[in-house]
Amino acid sequence: MMIGDRIKVQRGDITYKGTLMPSRDDSIVLKLDHGYNIGIKKDAKTFVKLIEKGKKIVPQKTPAPLINPCLSTVSILTTGGTIASKVDYRTGAVTSQFDVEDILRAIPELREIANFKGEVLYNILSENMRSEYWQTLAREIAAEIEGGSEGVMITHGTDTMGYTAAALSFMLVTPVPIVLVGSQRSADRPSSDNAMNAVCAAKVATSDIAEVSVVMHATMSDDYCLIHRGTRVRKMHTSRRDAFHSINASPIGKVDYSTREIETFAEYKKRDEHKVLVRDHIEPKCSLLKFYPGADPEIVDHYTSRCKGLVIEGTGLGHVSTEWIPHIKKAVEKGISIVMTSQCFSGRICDLVYDTGRDLLKAGIIEGGDMLPETALVKLMWVLGGTKDPEEVRTLMRKNIAGEISGL
């Protein structure tokens, strides 16, 4: 039997059916019909029967459809991720293998929403995203808008999509929608969320919501997607389809999958005629540090000796142990900008309540308000890319620029 064959495996009283995947000598790896893989020990109690030989399928490239003059033009820029992935049966791993035409071929409903063009910028899983890729992505988005695109979709892996969404929110002032979309489950799985997410994202890309947003499943069912502001969104579950939530803010709105209607909940910047503005400066030498009880204060020295800026995830209202404060003060005096955020999912920093907080303010930390720690990191990278003046950095970090901070 060969990889790709459909087989039946019986072990004791249990029978499994599925597709044979690359396996070790002592086990059989089977892709079951519901999409998950299972490993079955291979011994005298294991019986295997061929059900059907696997067929080698050669995808047929179809000609591009005619342009529909009644529809908007939307660009799809592919960076990879699970929405543009499938199982590689040579290895059993999920890999980024789809290009723009593959996505359109796999999700034909998209053709009913807009005319699409686009290109593959990267074919990576999102843990391999880098700050210089954000800059390239921002420039390519601007080029697509300047070339006549009325909306832009970016396919992206879900694990670091919030970082990229925040970066683009600061780097671009856009006259049209810019929508990031991904999926939690690859296209070859029956439970994949890629089609619904992509269709809803395409509707937002043709709407009047001229902001950077993330569009993903709102529930475990295929009912509607939420539209999250790019600076307020966080992935809250490793694998659920409704993993993405807006933090410390309401979602911009939702998209009904069946009717494709958009309902908005919050104010947003509307589509207009101004030119896209690119502000792609970035300082990559910034870090995010999480405080925990008993953490060695010298870790602050380690980070600030290598970084131009540091974001700390403090406890509660924005605290660290008193042992950390002299190290923070020393770093600030050397010109390192240090921003304090909270490990709590909701609420805002307030360092005036307890003595520790007041001492941190005297040491020179910048309060991050109700910003997500990862958004604060990306914003600090962006701010330091444009200025090295500590007071200007402080002012900009405390200013609401892209909906990332409230209550000032």
N, C-alpha and C positions, 0 to 999 in steps of 0.2 A: 504493500500500500504506500501511496505517495502523499506528501503534504497537499492539502486541498481536497482529498477524497472525503466523501461523506461515509461515516462508519458508525457501527453500533458496538458499544463496549459493555460487557456484562461482568460484574464483579459481585459474587454472592447473589443476593436477591435484588440488587439494584442494576438497572439498565440505563445507559446514557446514549444519546444520539447527538451527533454533531459533526463538525468539520475537523479533520486532523490537522494539527498545527505542529511546528517544529518541536520535537520532544527529546528528552534525554533517554539513555539506554534503559534506565530503570523506571521510566514513567511514560504515560501517554498524556499529551496536552490536547484537550478537546475544546473547540469553540462551540458552546451549546446554542440552541436555536434562539434563546432570548438575548444572546450577545455576549454573555460572560464566558470566561475561560475556566476550565477545571483541570486539575492535574490528577491522574489516576495511577496508582502504583501498578507496575507491571510485574506479575508473578504467576505462579501456577493457578491461582484462583481467578485470573483475568482472561476473559475470552473476547476476541475482537472479530467482527464480521464486516466485510465491505458491503455497503448499501449502494453506493453509486460512485463511479470514478469522477474525479474533479475535472472540469473542463477549463481549458485555457481560453480566457476571454480576452480578445483584443479590442479595446475601446475604439469605436468608430467616431472620428471627428466629423461633426455635422457642420454645414456651412452656417455662417452667422446669419441670423434672421434680419429681415429688412427693418430699417429704422421706422418706428411709429411716430409720426410728427405730433401726435396728440399727447405723448408722454414726455416727461422730463428726462434729462440725461444725468445719470449718476455714475460716478467713478467708484470702482472697487479696488482698493489697494490691499494686497494680501501680504501679511507678515508671517502667516503660518498658524499654529495652534490647532486644537482639536477640531474646530469647525472646518479646517482644511486638511484633515488627517484621515487616515484609514489604517487598518491592520496590514502590516507587511508580513505575509505568510512565510517569508523566508526566515524571519527572526521571531515572529510572534509579538513584536512591539508595535505600538501606535506611532506612526511617523507622519510628518507633514509632507504630503505628496500632491495635493490638489493645486491647480492654478485657477485663474478666474473663470475660464471656460468650463473647467470641471465643476466648479461651484454652480454655475448657471445651468449646466446640464443635469446636475443632481437635484436642483431646486427650480424646476421650470416655472413655478408660480412667479418667480422674480420678474420674468419677462412681461407679466401683466401689469407691473407697477411702474417700470421705467425702462429706458434704453440704457444699457450698461456698457461701460468700457473700463479698462483698468490694466493693472500689471502686477506681477509678483515682485515685491521689494525684498522680502526675506522669506525663507522657508524654514523657520525655526520654531521650536517650542519656547514659550514665553520666558522661561527661566534664563534663556540666553539673550534676552533683550538688554541693550546697553544705552547709556545716555546719548552717545553719538548717533545711534539709530533713531532716537526721538527727533534729533535735529534733521536727519535725512527725511524722515517721515513728514515732518512739518513742512519742509521745502517742497516735497513731492505733492502734498495736499494743496499747497498754495498754487503750484503749477497747474494742477488739475482744475482748480477753481478759475484761475486766470485763463485757462484753455476752454472755458465754457461750461464746465460741470456745474449743475444746479444743486448738487449734494455729493457728499463723499462718505463711503462706507469703508471701514478698516476691519478686516478679519484679524483676530488676535487671540492668542492663548489666554485663558481665563486667570491663570495664577498671578500674573503681573499686569493685567489689563488696567487696574486702577492707577498704577504708576504712570502708564503711558497716557491714559485719559487726562490725568492731572497735568502732565508735561505739556500736552497739546493745548490744554485750556489756557495755560500761561503763555505759550509760544505763539498762539494764533488769535487774532481778532478777525472773526469770519463773518461774511455776509450770508452764508448758507449753512445748512446743517452738516455737522461732522459727527458720524456715528460709529462707535466701536461696537463690534459684536463678536461673540464666540459661542462655543458650545461646551457643555460638560462631558458629552459622550460622542464618540466618533461616528461618522456618517454611516458606517457599515453595521451599526448596532440598531436593532428595532426600536430601542428607547431613545434614540438620538434626538436631541433638541435643536439640531442645527437648522432644519427647515423653518420651523416657527420663528426662531430667533432672527434668522436672516430676512424673512418676509416682513416681520415687524420693524426691523431695522431699516429696511428699504422704504417702508412707509414714512418713517421719521425722516429719512434722507430727502424725501420729496415734500416734507411739511414746511411750516414757517418757523420751526424751532432752530434758530441760527446760533447754536451753541455746540460745544463738544459734549456728547452724551454717550452713555453706555446703555444698550438695549438688550435685556435678557429676560428669561422666564420669570414670572412673578410667583407662580405656584408650581406644584408637581404635575398639574394637569396641563393640557394643551389649550388653555383658554385665553390668556393674555400675557403680554410682556410689560414690564415697567421701563420707563425712560428715566435714567438716573443722571444727574448732573455730574460731569466728569471729575469734579473736585470733591465729591461727597460720597463716592461709591466704594464699597468694600465687598470682597468675596468672603462670605461668612460660613461656607460649608465646603468640604473637600470635593464632594461628588454630587450632591443634590442638584436638580435642575433649577431650583429656585434659590440658588446660592447667593445672589447679589442683592444687597440692600443699600438704601440711602441712609447715611448716618448723620444725625444731628440736623436733618433737613428732610422735607417732603420730596418724593420723586417729582420730576417735572410733570409727569403724566403717565398714561398707559395706552397700549395699543391692543384693541380687541382682535384676536387672530381670525375669528370667523367673519367679522364684518369689515375688518381692517380700518375701523374708525379710531381716531385718536381723541382721548379726553385728557385735558390738562388740569393739574392741581395747583400749580405754583406759577409765579411770574417767570418769564423767560425772555431772552433777547430774540427779537423777531427778524426774519429775513429782510434784507434791504439791498441797496444798490452800491454800497461803498466797496472799495477794493479790499481784498484780503491783506491784512497786515501781519508780517512775519517778524517775531522777536525771538529768534532761536538761540540766543546766548545761553550758555550753561557752564557751570563750574562742577565738574564731576567729582572733585575731591571733597565730598561731603558724606557724612555717615549718620546712621540711625542706631542709637544705643538704648537698650532696654535696662532699666534699673530693676534689681531684685534684692531682697533682704540679704545682707552680708556681702554684697558685691564689692570687690576691691576698688577703692577710689583711684588707684593708679591706672585703672582702665581708662579713665578720663584723659590722663596724660598720654597714654598710648594712642588714643584716637586723635587727640588734638595736635599731636606731634606730626601727624600724617595728613590732617584734613584742614580745610579752610573754614568749614562750618560743621556743626554738630547738632542733631536733633535728639533730645532725650525723651524717652517714654517714662515719665515719672509715675508715681502712685497717685491715686485719687485726684486731688486738686492740683497736682503737679509738684510732687515732693521726691526727694532723694534723702539718703541718710546725711546727717550733719558732717560725717567724714568726707563726703564728696564736695562740700561747699568750697573749701580752700582751693581745691584742684580746679573747680569751675572758675573761681575768681582769677586764678593765675592765668588760665587759658584766655579769658575775656580780656585781661590786661595785655596779653600778647596780640590782641586783634582778632581772636577767633570768635565768630558769632555762634552763640549757643541758644537754641530754641527749646522751650519746655512744652511738652504735650502730655496727655494722660493716657494710661493704659486702659482706662474705662471706655466702653463703647459709646456712651452718651454723656453729655455735660461738657463743661468748659473749664479751663484752667483758671484758678484764682489763688494767687500766692500772697494775698493779704490777710487770710484767715488765721493761719498758724505761724508760729515763730520761724519754722523751717522755710516757709514760703517767703516771708519777709527777708530772711537772710539770703535767700537765692536772688531776690530782686536786687538787694544791695551788692551781690556778687556780679550782677550784670546780665542775668539771663533775660531772654525775650519771651514773654508769655505768648503761647500759640493759640490762645482763645479756644474755640471748639473745633479746630482743624484736626483732621485725621493725622496721625503721625507720619504716614507715608506721603500724604499730600504736603505736609509741612516740609518733609525732606526734599521733595521735588521742587517746591516753591523756593526753598533756601538755595538749592542748586541754581535755579533760574535767576534769583535775585543777585547772588554773588557772581553770576556770569555777566551781569550788567554793571555792577558797582562793587568796589571794595571798601567804600567808606562805611565804617561801623554804624554811624548814626543814620545814614540813608538806608542801610540794611535793616536796622531796627524799625524805621518808619514804614518801609515797604512790607516787612513781615507782619506788621500789625494792621495793614491796610487790606480791605477786601478788594481783590483784583478780578477774580473769576468765580465768585460765589463760594469761595472756600472757607470763609470766616464770617460770623454774624454777631450781632449784638454790640457793635462798636458805635 
